[in-house]
Amino acid sequence: MANRHIGDVLLKVENISLAFGGVKALTDVSFDVREHEVRAIIGPNGAGKSSMLNVINGVYTPQQGRITFRTADGTPLTFEQMNPRRAAEMGIARTFQSLALFKGMSVLDNIMTGRNLKMRSNILLQAVRIGPALDEELRHRAFVEHIIDFLEIQAYRKTPVGRLPYGLQKRVDLGRALAMEPRLLLLDEPMAGMNLEEKEDMCRFILDVNDEFGTTIVLIEHDMGVVMDISDRVVVLDYGRKIGDGSPDEVRSNQAVIDAYLGVAH
């Protein structure tokens, strides 16, 4: 990981507060994400980790704070209110804890859905698959085939996703997010429910995505071994507040983090 060049700040989260009724999910949270890094968000259950990802990609609107995202041409755009479509158009992709795949559709077709924002032809031309629409579909399909090769799921490309083991379904979910060609990839517990071998595979794919695609990654993960191995920097939340931020070694030796989280058996 030391060979990668960590760039300038890509995403800046400033003073984010989020509440649902009287329940505070996030309180005055600030941190940044640098280009090409793997940035982990950790903390006990209920700490506000998934809520933070939902704020970044516009699923939730915070009551306070703002987010600044640097576009491909280097322009910083600041939002008090993001929305999921705008986030996707800017190059922010997201996977979720609970898989939202189309279980009856093939692996190939599921990953193709990640190309929808890239499609330029109108729906009618796409449906009849003629002329420019056919050329465009073939280009998108070639890109998706590259992702399928990259994730080593060629043998399942025509298989309905619902028939695949859980670990492979998570890989398809990652593939669909990659099909958007994101600059920032948000991964919500990508290894939850996996056995050791599946976790090792997913770790390798995350690092390869970061290295070969140059994708910046923010991930929520409970496995501390994984977090300490693959992350460049770690931000720690507890009861919706930030209690630690730094390199894995800095976070591991932070007494507040030890008291709130690392000292608790998992």
N, C-alpha and C positions, 0 to 999 in steps of 0.2 A: 504494500500500500504506500510505502514511502516514495515510490517512483512517480506517483501522480502529482500533478500540479494543482494545488488548491487555489482557486481564483478569488475574485472579489466577492463581496456580499451579493447574493442572488435574491434572497428573501429576508425581509426585516419585519419582525413582529414586535409591535410597540404597545405596551400598556393595555393588553387585551383583557377585558373583563366580560364575562358571560354569565347570565343567571337565567334560570327557568323558574318563574314565580319568585318565591323567596329562597330558592336553593341556588347557591353560588357554585357554578361549575369551574370558572376560571376567575382569578383575581389579580389584575395588574401584572400580567405575564409578558415579559420581553425577552427575545433572543433573536439571533440571526442564523442564516444558513449560507454557507459559502459555496461557490460554484465548484462542482466536481467532488464535494465531500460526501461522506456517509454520516448523517447526523441522527443520533438516536434520541428518542424521548422515552424516559422510563419513569416508574413510580408505582405505588401500590394500586390495586383495583379502586376505581372511583377517584383517582387523582386528577382526572380531566384530560387525559392523553388523547382519547378519540375526539373529545370536544374540540381540542386544539386543532387537530387535522380538519375537522368539519368547519372550523372558522377559516382556515387557510384556503380551502377550496370552495367556500361560499355556501355550504349547506346550512350553517348557522351564521346569523348576523350578531356580532357582539354589541353590547350596550356601550362599550367604551373601547377606545384604542383604534389602531390602524395597521394596515399591512402594506408594505412597499415591495414590489416585485420588479426586477430589472428585466426588460424585454430583450429579445435577441439582438437588437441593435444597440443595446446598452442604456436605453432610456429608462429611468426609474419611474414607475407609475405607483401612486399611492391611493389606497382604497380604504374608506371607512366601511364600505359595504361591497363585498365580492359576491358573485353568484356562480353556480357551477359551470354554466356555459362559458362565461367570460374566462373563468379559470382554465377550462379546457382549451379555449382558443389561444390563451397566452402560453400554453405548454405545461399546465399542471395536471397530472394524472393521479388517480387514486385507486387503491384496492381496499376492500372492506374486510372486517373480521368474518362476517357471514357472507358466504359466496353468493353473488347475484348473477350467476351464469345462466344461460338458456340451456336447461338440462337435456332437452330433446334435440338440440342442434349439435352438429359436429364440432370438433375442436377447431377446424379451419373456419367454419362459419362464425363461431363465437369470437375468435380473434379478429375476423373481418369486421365485426361490429365496432371495433376500436378505430376503424378507418373512416367512420361516417363523417366526422368533421373535415376530413381531407377530401371528400368527394365533391367534385365541381359540377357534375352532370345533374340535370333535374331528375326527379323520381321516375317520370315516364320513360325517359331515355334509359335509365338504369334498369327499368323493368323489362324493356324489350331488347336490351343489350345489343344495340347497333351503333355503328360509327364510333364517334369519340367516346361514348359511354362504355363501349366494349373495350376499347384501348385503355381507358382509365381503369376499368375493373381489372384488367390483366396486370397493369402496373401495381395496383394495390395488392393483388393476389400474390405477386412475386415478392413484395415486401413482407407479407404475412408468412409466406413459405420460408423466408429467411429467418423470421422469428421462431417458427416451428423447428427449424434445424438447430438454431441457437439454443433453444430450451430442450432439445433432444426428445421431442415428442412426435417424430415423424411417423412412428408405428401406429399412432392413434389419430392421425389427422382427420380421418373420415368417421371416427367413432363418436357416437353421441356422448356428450360430456357426462351425463348422468350415470353412465356405466363405468366411469373411471374411478380408481381409488382416490381418496381424499387428497393425498399428496400431489397427484397429477392434476387434479382439479385446481389446486392452488397455483400450479405452474401455468395452467391455461389462463387463470385470472391475471397472473403477472404478464402473460403474453398479450392479453387484450389491452392492458394498460400501456405496454410497450408499443403497440400498434399505433397509438396516438403520437408517437415520437416525442414524448415529453422531455422538457428540460428539467423539470422537477417532478420526481416520482414519490408519492406518499404511500407508504406501506403500513397498513394497520394489522399488526400481529401476523406477519406472513408465515410464521412457523407454528402458529397455535395448532395443537392437536396432532402434530407430526411426530413420528418416531425418530430415533437418532439419525438413521441413514437419510431420511427425507429432509431433516434439518440440515445435515451436511450438504446435501445437494442444493437446497435453497440458498444457503450461505454462499456457495460457490457461484450460483447464478446471479445473486445480488451484487457480488463483487465484480463479476464479469460484465454485468450491465453498467456498473459504475465505471469500469475500466474501458471496455470496448465501445460502448455507446456514448461515454462521457456524461452519463445522466447523473444529476445530483439527486441524492436519495435522503428522505427523512423517514425513519421507521420507528414504530412502536414495537417493543419486544420485551417479554418477561424473562427470557433465558439470559441471565447475566453473562454466562460464558460467551454466548453469541455476541452480545452487545460489546463486551470488552475486546473481543477478537476483531470485529469488522468495522467498528465505528471510529471516526476521526475525532468527533466531539459528542458529548452527551449532555442533554438538559434533563434535570430531574424535577418532577412535579409531585406535590403532596397536598391533598385537599385543595387542589386548584391553584396553589401558589408555587412559584419556582423556588426551590431550596438548594439547587446546585447547578453548575454549568461549567464545563471544561473538558479536558482530555479524559479518556477512561481512567488513567491513573489518578488524576486530580479528583475525579468524582468518587473513586473507590476509597480515597483517604479523607473525604469530607465527612466530618463528624455528624453534621445534620442529616446527611444522606444515610450514613450508617444507622443512625438512630431511627430514622423514619422508614427505611426500606431494606438496605443491604443486610442489616442485622436480623431481619425477619426471615425465618426459614421458609423456602418456597418448595 
